[in-house]
Amino acid sequence: MKPTRLSMVLLLWAARLGAQGVVIAPHAVFIDARTRSGAVLLYNPNPDPAEVAISFFFGYPATDSAGRIVVRTVEHPDSTSPSAASWIQAFPRRLTVPPLERQTIRLLASPPPGLADGEYWARLVISAKGGQLPVTGVADTAKVKVGLTLEVRTIIGVFYRKGAVRTGVTLSGLRTAVVGDSLAVWARLTQQGNAAYIGSAHAALLDSTGKTLAELKAPIGVYDAMEPRWALPIGALAPGRYRLRLDLSTGRDDLAPELVLPSPPVRDSVEVRVP
Amino acid sequence: MKSLRFAFVLTAAVALPLVGQRPITVTGVRSLAFGTLLPGVPTIVARTDAAKSGQFTINGPHDSQAQVTFTLPAVLTGPGGATLPLTFGGSDAGYSQSQNIGSQIGFDPKQPFLITFSGQGRGSVFLGGTARPGLTQRAGSYTAIITLNVATFP
């Protein structure tokens, strides 16, 4: 794309944002133990200043009892937890980003001595408060006036990698059930190695000739053991026997390739009977 | 010439983070608005109300996922510490991948909700709710903060 055209696209993109909130990049920070530092860029596309506060906590994606992916927060991680939340600092922790300007948040890691090789995690919280959101709901003649203010908190992952890091995943307990016009798919995924498995899941429903009838691709991050549930839209499927194939690989579109730890693909399949 | 220069400044400001990894933006667009409140009369705002529902837009890496949670106030605080109850039902929040208020998937704003960004990396969250002023509700201005938390999933 030519620079002028790119500039116009970005102009339009920034103009569309409006209201309050800041652009945050990247959406995940990877810190190498050799430099022990990272950076997050904030850009305020709005006409009003944005007040920003930075904090950390320890948490990672997991699944709840229904197989939904949620952030599992650990308020008091023990010494065996791969938590970096207590020894990564942000500078500054409070700032005001002027309109149409950018600010850089520096991250500095001060790990404890003798830290074992591996990957350590924290969640970076960026709280943004808009400058001048109008107070709404104020009626001219009402006795009771109400004003609600909106705040946004964006939470991104921070990964600190020291020494030899390796990852992998095991796949077990693959099972399915037809639920309405979808095929529910469950599997138990267990992280291997000393780093999170960040990749993609690809589920495909095949007929007896190997033809793909339905498929689904979703990003996946395995930080411990988890049992995600996916819903594959299958519509009205004729009664018969099919095969569900689930592939896990470390390819990701949203992360630079050099940041994704490679690992051999993992695959399993199971028969699906539609009555 | 001036606008072209402005365009280049903007490019310098935001092009850098676009390389390698994608940015994320969570924006509060419109606050939840209850209009005139009468003592003793609950006022309901539906999440599909284009003028009164709260709206947030989220831009992130296309086809990626994020967890959305709300931090919701139970009451609004007014003059002399007076409070006005605010309640949220099990389907008072909605997510639209197309950012169309008419095509939402409803969800409980008190529970975590997993969103998937569209191929263009966009989505909108809408919020409704109910304000319940008491029969003897004290007159004055009442305020509270609604916080949307968006956690990305690398």
Interface residues (C-beta under 8 A of the other chain):
Chain A: P3 T4 L6 S7 M8 L10 L11 W13 A14 L17 G18 A19 Q20 G21 V22 V23 I24 A25 P26 H27 A28 L41 Y43 P45 P61 R68 I69 V70 V71 L100 E101 R102 R123 A128 G130 L133 P134 V135 T136 G137 V138 A139 T141 A142 K143 V144 K145 V146 G147 L148 T149 L150 E151 V152 R153 T154 I155 I156 G157 F159 I198 K217 A218 P219 G221 D253 D254 L255 A256 L259
Chain B: L4 F6 A7 F8 L10 T11 A13 V14 A15 L16 P17 L18 G20 Q21 R22 P23 I24 T25 V26 T27 G28 V29 R30 S31 L32 A33 F34 G35 T36 L37 L38 P39 G54 F56 T57 N59 G60 P61 H62 D63 S64 Q65 Q67 T71 L76 G78 L84 P112 L114 T116 A131 P133 Q137 A139 G140 S141 Y142 T143 A144 I145 I146 T147 L148 N149 V150 A151 T152 F153 P154
